[in-house]
Amino acid sequence: MNWQRDLDAQQWKAVSHPHGPVIVLAGAGSGKTRVLTYRVAYLLTQGIPPTQILALTFTNKAADTMRQRVEALIGTSALGVRLGTFHSTFARWLRRELTGFPVSGDFTIYDEEDSRAVIRDILREMGHDAKVAPTIRSIISRWKNEGLSWRQVHPQSHTERIALQVYEKYESRLRLAQALDFDDLLLETERLFQREPAVLERYQTSIQHILVDEYQDTNPLQYRILRRLAEKHRNIFAVGDDAQSIYRFRGADVRNFRYLEQDFAPVTIIRLEQNYRSTPQILTLANALLRHSREVYQKELFTKNLPGPEPVIHTGCLNAHEEALFVTNKIREELARYHLHYWDFAILYRTNAYSRAFEEALRAARIPYRLIGTVSFYQREEVKHFLAFLRFLLNPDDEQALRRVFAVGGSGIGDTTLEKLTALAESHRTSIWQVIPTAIEEVKGATKRALESFYTRMLRFRQRLLNLPLVEQVEAALEESGLWQYYEGDDHARERQENLQALVAAAQDFILQVGEGATLKDFLERVALSSATDDPKEGPPNAVWLSTVHGVKGLEFHTVFLVGVIEGLFPHSYAHEEGEEALEEERRIFYVALTRAARHLYILQPQFDTRYGDRRPAIPSRFLEEIQPSHKEAKLRPALIGHSHPSMKPPPKILAFSPEEASSPSEILPGRRVQHTHFGFGEVISREDNGAVGVVEVIFDTYGKKKLDLRYAKLRVLT
């Protein structure tokens, strides 16, 4: 078998390496899967028994694909090769080896939801809020992947102290149930090898070659197990790309490359740098970006592919709405010019909250799309909860909206009371909201107090908000709803809060589209029409891909639109809080985004950041500076988008300020020069009492005269 003809020189060097530890640094698009497949087949043809080969992957799909390709190469079954995911492989070993401590070999495996359910029960028993279960589970998972039992943990915060108490009880519940969770499959494998040296030696002897796929995604616990298994024969073949290590939030540790190099020295390092996917121009940008990384092994990707069109860094869009119009126009243009399919296009962003404008634009243009790894913006739980408060504000008889408000509005009203309210409403032939006063007269005790409190609070909620301008209604509704605090303990709190902020931005975009007369009723009607279409994930496969960068790792597209490339979004704001390590990962995520493009790459940097409901000037991402100066292939093209506003004057530049910088209402007096987060600069011309803090009338430089309720308006006094 002359496989050498199928491989480039570096690929063949890796495949045919004789023995010893090897790190294969497989650059983007360099044929990583091909090398792994041929390596397994090569070992088999060299007389290595299949049972002595262990190949570990991160997904069952990857393992199945590798097995099928190996069998196609060698023309016979590869059934004896130990090929599977880390978790499935270790689960088989534990079932074989465990005899009662900590569980027997016929243990049950608890998935993530099973684990959360147990933790929720424990939290309730301890008198804590059960909704923090996802956060507690994440902390316990982190401890387990660090190899720590509950006895070895030293909590660093109040939340960790609670998590430690839960951890002890959680472990006890699992053992009583004869169960292991996913993290235990790794942790108990390491513990088995520690306490049973004979068992470890048996596996060290029976396994002579270890191959690891996507090595950059391994966590510290996985590395320690690999190190133990390979310490005698030293035949470990780690394939991955440190520049594509983007799962730190799951525990992946890019330093595992360095640890392997140190622990198994000398290690042969083979670089796969020939890219089979992208144009030379795209690789020029990717290489320039990596030169700024302090962590990754240096690689210089090259290709024999024909040159393509120049990558474009587009700065002509004011905001995400205009970015979306630009993208839809370009998709139409390239479909016609290059005879492409919709699936050849991907719109990539850093966070799911940024998808909204693109979903709406694609729907309006009748372009099919698929959302990867998430649900449609308006179908997300937190967004539907927020919309329920807005719908209730407009129409308290909206039963479905009221049910959501009950559920997340801190009402203290449970299912039993809700059933009684429903029955009462049906008997009176009216809405649930209308019968609450009647119900208050008929019930007693805690139920009566909960209904009275909820009803009074919601009456005030509607009275305060009904006459505010649209954007202020939405901002105030977010504050009054308590949703921000409701999700603070959630495992995905940051993403959920970004989505809530994105809905505030959606209201602002709506005003810009239809004018200052836009009402809440108009806005909710637009939202309802936008969200009424079928979920694109259930639609035809020939559709544009909408995804975070994480959702398309390993995939490629003819044309990629990388959108929202501004500071605070890409790199994400959390990277500034968490330090250099987080910023390094943001750079790697950007690198993954660039290298998804095969022929055409558009990088869009809007002029304004409207994610938080105001219009603050956007700061270009630092990564644009890193890929541009010495590489003229990336050209700044502030072109206009289709019919988009050659005559429209851009809004004045509004210097952003944080809520903490807003002035006290007592300082906002007639004659004062002020700044508003949405309307910009203006002068207070009058102030009147409204029985609360007060209402001011302001003439804004751009938006004219506005009345603002000082309980909700964010104003800063300038003079």
N, C-alpha and C positions, 0 to 999 in steps of 0.2 A: 504494500500500500504506500503509494508515494504522496503522503499527506503534505509534504513540504511544499508542493506546488499550490496547495490551497491556502497557504499561510505566508505572511510577510516574514522578513528575517527575524524580527524581534518576537513575533508570535511563535515561530518555530523554536527559537532559543528557549522560550519559556516552556513550551510543550515537551521538548526533548531533554530538559534539564535532568541530569542523572539522579542525584540524591542530595539531601540536605535542605535546610530552610531557604525558602524563596519568597520574596515579596514581589508581586507583579503589579506595578503601578499602571493601571489601565486607564489612560486618559479617555475623555468623553468620545464616544463613537469609535473606539479603537478595536472593537471585537472581543470584549471581555468574555462573553458567553461562549464564543467559538473556542477561545483558548482553554477554558475550563473543560469543555466537552472533549476536545482533542486530547487534553492531558489525561483524563480518565481513560479514554480509548487507548492512548499510547501506553499507559501503565499495564493495561490488560494484555496488549500485544507483546509486552516485555516479560510476560509470564507471571506477573503479580496476581495472586488469587483475588477474585472479586471481593471476598469477605474481608480482605486486608485493606481495602480502600474505603475510607470514610469521607463523603462529600457533604458538606453542610451548607444549606441555603437559608434564606429568610422567608420564602413562601413555598407552599406546596406546588404552585404552578411552575416555579423555577425548577424545582426538583423533577417534576414530571417531564418538563421540556428537555432537561439535560439527559434524563434516562432515555427518552425517545431518540435523541440525536446520537447518543453513544451507540445505541443498538443499530441505528442506520449506518454508522461508520464501520462497526466491526461485524455486521451481518449476523449477529446472534444476540441472545438475550443477555442483558446486563443485570438480571434479577438479583444476583448475589452481591452486587455493590451496595454498601450501606449508604444510601443516598436519601436525604430528607432534611427537614428543617431542624434547627437546634431543639425546639420544644418537642417535636414528635420523636426525634431520636432519643433524647434524654428521658422522655416519658416511657418509652419501651424498655430502656435500661432499668429505670426505677421499678417498673412492674416486675421485672425479672429478679431484682436484687433485694428489694425491701421485704422484710419479714415481720413487720409489726412496729418498727421504730423509724420515723415518727408515726407512720401508718403502714398498713399492709399493702401488698402488691396489687390488690384489686381496688385501689383508691379511685375516688371520683375526682374529675378535674373541674374546678369552678372557673367559669369564664368571668369576664369583667363585670357583667351585670349581676351574676351570682355573688361576687365579692362585695359589690356595692350594697346589695340587699342585706347581707350579713352585717356590714358596717353600719348601715342605717338603723338596723334593729339595736345594735349596741349603743349607738349615739342616743337613741330615744330612751333606752334604759338608764343611761347615765345623765339624762336630763338636758342633753344638748340638742341643737337644731339639726335634724336629720339631713337637711339640704347641703350640709358641708361634707357629706359622705364622699363625693368625688375628690375633694381636696385631701381628705384624710387618707383615702385609698392611694392617691398619688404619692403622698409622703411615705406611706408604708412600703409602696412599691420601690421607691428610691432607696429606702433602707435595705430592703431585701436584695436589690441589685448591687448594693455595696457590700453584701455578705454579712449584714448585721442582724442578729437576733434582737428581740425586744430588750434583753438583758444588757446588750452592748451599746444601746443608743443613749446619747447625751443630748436631750432636746435643747434647742437654742431659742425657742419662742413659745408663746402661750399656745399657739396652734399645734406646735410640735409636742408640747406636753400633753395636750388632749390626744393627739395621734398616738403617742406612746401608750397611754392608758388603753386606747382602743386596740392597739397592736397586740398587747398581751391577751386580751379577751378574744380577739379575732383568731389568733393562733389556737387558742383553746377550743373555739367553736369548730375550726377546720379539723382538728384532730378528733374531736368527738364525732364529727360527720364522716370520718375516714376520707378526707378530701385534701387536695393540694390545689393552690391556684397557679396561674401561669408562671408567676415569678418563682414559686416553689420548685417548679420543674428544673430550673437552673440551680437554685440555691441548694436544694436537697441532693442534686448530683454532686456539687462540690463537697457538701458535707459527707456524703457517702464515701467519696474518695479520700477525705481526710481521716475518717474513723476506721475505714476498712482498706488498709494498704494492699492486702491480697487481691481485693476486687479491682483496685486501680491497676495493679501489675498485670492482671489478666487482660484488661482492656488495652494497656500499653503494648502487650505482646501480640494480641490478636489484630490490632490495627497498626499497620506499618506506614500508611500514607494518609495524611489528612489534607483535604482541600477545602478552602473556605471561600464562598461567594460573598460579594458585597462586604468585604472585610471592614470597610470604613464604618459600617453600621453596628459593629460589635460593641457591647458594653463591657465594663471591667470584669464582671462575673463571668461572662462568656470567654473572655481572654484567659482568665485564671484556669478555667477548665481545659481550654485548648493547650495551655502551657503544660499542665500536668500530663495530659494525654501524649504530648509530643516530646517530653523531656528525655526519653530514652532513645527513640529512633531518629528524632529531629527532622523527620520528613514532613514539614508543614509547608503548604503551598497556599499563600494568602493572596487573593486577587481582589483588588479594589482600587478606588481612586480617592485619596485623601482630600482632593479638591472638591469632591462631591459628598463630603460628610456633612449632612444637613439635618440630622435627627438627634441633636443634643437634647432636645426636650423629651426624647424617649430614653435617654440614658446612653446613647452612642458616644464613644470617646475616641476622637481622632488620634489621640496620643497612643492608642494601641499599636499603631505602626512603629512608633519609636520604641515602645516596650518590647515588641517582638524582635526588633533589630538589636536591642541591648541584651535581652535574655538568651538569644540563640546565636550570638555573634560567633563566627562571621556569617552574615546573611547575604545571599545573592539578591541584588535588586535589579529587576528587569523593567525597563520603561517601555510601555506601548504608547507611542506618540503619533503614529500615523492615524489620522482621523478619516473615516470612510463616510462621514455624514455631511459635513458642512463645507462651505466655500472657504477659500483662503482668507477672504476679507473678514468673515465672521470669526475665524480662528485667530486672526490678528488681534481682535478686541479681547477675546478670551485669554490669550497669552499675556496681553498687557495688564489685564486685571490681576492675574495670578502673581505677577511680579511684585505686587504690593502686599502679598500675604507673607506673614512672618512664620506661619506654621507648616505650610505644605511643602512637600518635596518639589523641587523645581522641575517642570516639564515644559517642553516647547512643542505644542501640537502643530502638525503640518499635514498637508493633504495633497494628493495628486488629482483631486477633483478640479474641474474647470472653474475659472473665476466666475463669480456671480455679480449681481448688482451690488452697489455700495450699501452697507447698512446705513440707516437713517436715524439720526437723533432728532426728533421733532419737538420743537418748542412753541409751536404756533397755537396751541389749544389753551383756552383760559382755564378750563376745569375738566372734571371727569366727563361731564355731559358732552363737551366738544371733543374730547378724546374719543368717545364712543361714536360720534358722527364721523370723525376721521376714519376710524377703523372700519365701520360699515361701508363707507365709500370705497376704501381700498380693497376690501373683500370683493365687492362687486366688480371693481376694475380688474383685479387679478384673475377672477373667475373667467371673465371674458377673454383676457389677453393670453392667459397661459393654459386655458382649458383644464382647470383644476376642479377638484371636488371640495365640498364644504369641509370634509374631514382633514383637508390639507392645511387648515388654518387653526391656530391656537392663540387665544388672548390670555396672557398670563399676568397675574398680579400677586402682590405679597400677602394680602389677607383677604379672606372671603367677603368682608364688608365692602370691598371695592367693586364687587361684581354688579351692583344694582344698576348703574347707568348703562352698562353694556348689555345687560339683560333687556332693559327697556328699549334701547336703540335697535337691537337685533330683532325684537318682536315687531317694532314699528316698521322695520325694513323687510319683514317677512323672511328673515334668514334663520333657518333652523340651527339650534345650538344644543349642546350637552353641558350640563354642569357636572364637574368632576369632584367627587369627595364631599359634596355638600348638597343641601336642598336650595331651591330658588330663594332669593333674598326675601321675598314677601311671604314665603312659607316657613321661614325659620321661627322656631318657638318664641324667642324673645321679641321678634318683630311683630308676630301675631298678637302677643300679649300687649305690646305697646299700642298697636292699632286698635285693640279692644278698648283701651282707655279713651282713645280719640273718638271711636264710634259711640261709646257710652256718653261722652261729653256732648255729642251732637244729638243722640237719641237714646235716652235711658231705658226705653222700652225694647231695645235690641237685646233679646234674651241671650244670644250666644256671646255677645260682648260682655254682658253682665256676669255670665257664668265665669268668664276668664278673669274679670275684675275681682269676683269673689275669691277665685283660686290664688291669685298672686298679689292681691291688694291689701294683705294683712287684715282681712275681715274677721277672722276667727270663726267663720261660718262653715260648718262641715257639710258632708253629704246628706246627713239625716235632716238637718234644718233646710237644706236646699230642696229636698224631696217634699217637705211640708209646704214650703213656699210655692213650689210648682203646683201641687195639688190645690192650694188655696187660690192661686191665680186662675187655674182651670175652672174652679167652681164659681169664681166671680167673673169669668170670661174677660179677663184683662191681663196685663203683663205682670211679671214678677216684681218689677220695680214699684208698680202702683199698689201692690198689696202689702208691701213691707210695713207701712204704718199700721195696717190692720193686724198684721202678725205680731207687731210689737205689743199690742194690747192683749193678745191672746197667750203669749208665752211668758215664762218667768226665769229668774235666775241668770246664769251665765249667757244663755241664748238671748234673753231679752237685752242684756247689756251689750252683747256683740252686735245685735241688729240695730240698736239705737246708735251706737258709736259709728257703725258703718254708714248708716243712712244720713246721719248728721254730717259726717266727713264728706260724703259724696255730694250732698247738697251744696256745701261750701265749695267743693271742687268745681262744680258746674257754674256756680254764681261768679267765681273768681275768673274763670277762664273763657266763658262764652263770648265776651266782647273784645277780647284781645286780638291783635293782628295774627295772621296764620302762623308765622314763624315763632312768635312769642307764645301762642297757644301750645304749639308742639313742644317748645322748650320747657314751659311751665308744666305741661302734662307729664313729661319725663321726670321732673322733680317731684311732683305731687304723687305720682304712681308708686314711687319707692322701688321701681324695677332695678335701678342701678344697685341699690343695696341688696335687693333680693338675690341678685346673681353674684354678689361678691364672694360667696363661698363655693361657687361652681367651678368645676375642673376646667371649664373653658371661659372663665369670667372675662378675660381680656377680649376675646373674640366677640362674646355676646355684647359687651359694653360698646365695642366698636360698631356693631350692627345697630345698636340703639342710637348711637351718635349719627350713624349714616342715615337714619330715618329723619333726623332733624335736618341734615343736609339735603335730603330729598325734598323736604318742604321748601327750603330756600331755592333749590333748582326749579321747582314748580313755579314759584313767583317770577323768576327770571324768564321762564318760558311763556307764561300767560299774562303777566302783569301784576301790579300791586293790588288789584281788586280781587285777587284769588282768595277764595274762602276755604274753610276746613271741609265743607261739603264738597267743593270742587276737587280738592286734593284727595279725599277718600274715594271719590268716584274714579279718579285716575288710577289710584292704587288698586281698586277692585278690578278695573278693566285690565290692568297690567298683570295681576295675579290670577286671572280667571283662565288663562290658557293652560293647556296640559303641561305637566312637568316634562321639560325637554329630555330628561334622562330616559323617559319612556318612549321617546320619539324615534325617528329613523336614525340609523347609524351614520348616515351621511349628514353630518352636522358639524358646525364650528365648535371647537373645544373651548370652554370657559373654565379656568382652573387657577388655583394657587400654584406656585412653582413646585411645591412639595408633591402636588397631585400628578405631575407629569414626569417625574424623575424616571429616566430609562426610556422615555418615548422621544420621537422626533416628528417634525412637521415641516412642510415646504416653507410656510410663512409663519413667523411668530411676531405677535405684537406684545411687547413688554410695556405695561402701562403703569402710571402712577409712580414714576421714578423720581421721587423727591425725598428729602430728609424727613425723618419721622415715619415714613411709610416704607421706604427701601433705601437705606437700612431702616428697620423698624425702630420706633422710639425706645422700646425696651432695651435695645442694644446699648444705648447711651447710659442706661441705669445699671446694666449688668457688667459693663466693662469690656476690655479688649477681646476677651475670648468670645463674647457674644457678637462683637463687631466682625471678628474673623469669620464666624459662621454666616453672618449676613452676606459677606463677600462671596463665600462659597455658594450660597443660594443664588446670588446674582450670576455667578459663573454657570451654574446648572441651567439657569434661564437662557443665557446667551447660546449655550451649546445645544439647546433643543431645536434650533433653526437650521434647516438644511440649505435653503437658497436665499430667502428674504428675511431680513430682520429689521423691525421698526421699534425704536425705543422712544416712548412718549413721556415728556416732562411737562406737566401742566403748569401754568403760571400762578394759579391760585389753589390753595388747599382748602377745600370746603367740607372736609370730613366731619367737622365739629359744629356745623351749622352756621359758621361765620365765613368771611372771605379774607383769609390771611394770605399774604404773599408766600408762595411756595419757594423753598430753598432747593435748588437742584441737588440731586443725590451726589455725594462725594465720589461714587463709583463712576459717574460720567466724567469727572476730571481724571480719574485713573485710566480710563480707556481712550481718552481723546488726544491729549497733547502731542504725543509722538506718533499718532496714527491718524493720518488724514482721511483714511477710508470712512471714518465716521463723520459725516458732515451735518452741521446744524442747518436744518431747513425749516424756517418758520413759515411754511406755506399755509395758505388759507384752506379751510375745509369746505369743499363744495360750495353750497349756497351760504356758507357761514360768515356772515357779518363783515364784509370788507368795509362797510360804512359804519358799523357799530363802534362807538368809542368804548375802549376798555374801561372798566370801573376804576375809580381812583384807588391808588395804593393805600390800603388801610393797615396801619401797624397793629399787629395782634397784641392783645394783652390777656393775661390769665384772669379767671374769676376772682382770684385772691387780690388782684389789683383794682377791682371795681370799687368805686367810692361808696361811702355810706349814703343812704337816701337823704339824710339830713344835710348833706353837702350839696345836693343837686337843687340849685335855686335859680330863679329867673336871672338872666344875664350871664350865667356861667357857660363857658365853652366846654362841650363834652364830646366824648367818643363812645359809640355803640359798636358792639362786635359785628353787627350785620349792616347797619345803616351808615356807619362811618362817622364823620365829624359833623357837629351841628351846634346850635345855640338854644338854650332853654328860654322859652318866651313866656311860659306861665306854669303855675303849679296850683293844684286844687286838692282838697281833702276828699277822700272816697270812703272814709270810715276805717281805713287801714293805714298803710304807709303813705299813700298819696299817688296822684297821677300828674305827670308833667307833659307839657306840649313842647316839642322840639322841632325847629326848622333845620333839617339836615341839608348839607351842601349838595348832595346828589339826589336824595330821595324825597326832598320836600318836607312838608309838615306831617308829624306823627304824634299820636298820643300814646304814652307808655306808662304802664303800671309799674311803679317802683319796686313792687315785690318780686317782679320777674325780670325786668329790664336790666341788662348788664351795662352800666354806664360808668365812665371814668371822667372825673372833672379835670380839665386841662388848664383852665384859668379861673 
